[in-house]
């Protein structure tokens, strides 16, 4: 979100709907992968909030976890994932995903994604926190960029894929389903940021692939677009949301006054980087037997603990003991980025702090990506598949994107021929609203949400802090609703509305969990319950239907 500089102009309404077979909201790894799988059989429109290259996929550094080495096994990858998930992973989802890891990588290679290879020509595999084997395939330290580039290049050249940039989805469109007693999703209202036009898109199937919600926090490794849009839209449409209290904080983001949202890939620690206090002492061995290779939640809490205990603004990540040529070869992006700020990682440690990185919860789906609403799917970080449990293991996220994109695509393709086209959508009505001359309110509310979420709903929580956060977000929700009802829509207002909704979902989920598990750590309930249980929130407008997705 950028700071508003002028009143929102009057919107033009496009009453002629854009019709397609499948509408994909989000242009990252999940959305583009699904589009490429479906485009062999049907026409797909992909909406990108900004440019195609914006989004978390582009900035992902580490890699993709997959069983590719003869010394590794599916059973080992499953076991590591279940351990990292602290008892909340859905075993069926983990086994489903890991079993398809090798074929997912094969598909990306066929698309032209250039993964790093050894001198012998084999894929170079690295190791990250929580993994018992080297199983992270990568493209140097810019894997997301390599994967995203390959997907974009293939999508741009496909005759059945239409890519629309600068489109911000506002809300989903629902109509009665002729084949059942339920409602179905038939499209979305979308703001065209290029000309401030409100557009209507209709489709036989709609896919939410809009990423996570880490921008609800003051410090985040994510781009500004990660405002939980898909999660908020699905909730308003009546879909259940699961495990939103589990927000993963990446342990090591660059700490520098001029740096913004740049994380130090976990592969640094996988290749021997060590964490140090400001006085140069190593400390992770005091917190976990795996030291720097402990799961992310452990490392993030350890850094947070040391910062608070010492009153230090940051800790330090040091890989300077490795050969400079090795660092240049394996971490060129990190090296170049740090040099911009006067930090030579071949000679000195990197100042780091934890930052919000990944949303483990989301829209409840099954292994086919189906949500509670007919014809609506959710994949990638927007979804809650059960793969990550209480803590996502490193590099399982891009794998989830590719695997669930394919399974959702298969389900959609099987149903397209028998799906009735949507009825004409109701035109967008803004006759009762006016232009705003108070857009600064949006910026102030955005800033307030992110600050109280960081202070009260961060790495370490208490019931009192959560109650404070809930009171704040309920008040802000009222203000935002009044603003939304009286003034014309802008992309900043859409994001603020979604951000506030997601913040409330996170707070209410955290208040429901009376234990400490994985990424949720409560000082009031420091022990782990003997009975693992998901936190499922059900919208009031859907609770009476009692029709939920099946496995």
Secondary structure, DSSP 8 states (H G I E B T S, - for coil): -----S-----EE--S-EE-SEEEE--SHHHHHHHHHHTTTS-EEEE-SS-TT-SHHHH--S-EE---STT--HHHHHHHHHHHTTT-S-HHHHHHHHHTHHHHHHHHHHHT----B-TTSSB-EE--TT-SS--EE-STT-HHHHHHHHHHHHHHT-TTEEEE-SEEEEEEEEEE-TTSSSEEEEEEEEEETTTTEEEEEE-SEEEE-----GGGSSSBSS-TT-S-HHHHHHHHTT--EE-TT-EEEEEEEE--TT--S-B--THHHHTT-EEE-TTS-B-GGGT-TTGGGS-HHHHHHHHHHHHHHHT-S-EEEE-TTS-HHHHHHH-HHHHHHHHHTT--TTTS-EEEEEEEEEE--EEE--TT-B-SSBTEEE-GGGEE-SSSTTS--TTHHHHHHHHHHHHHHHHHHHHHTT------------TT-B--S-THHHHHHHHHHHHHHHHHSSSSB-HHHHHHHHHHHHHHHHHHHHHHHHB---HHHHHHHHHHHHHHHHHHHHHH--S-BTTB-BSSS-S--SS----EE--HHHHTT------
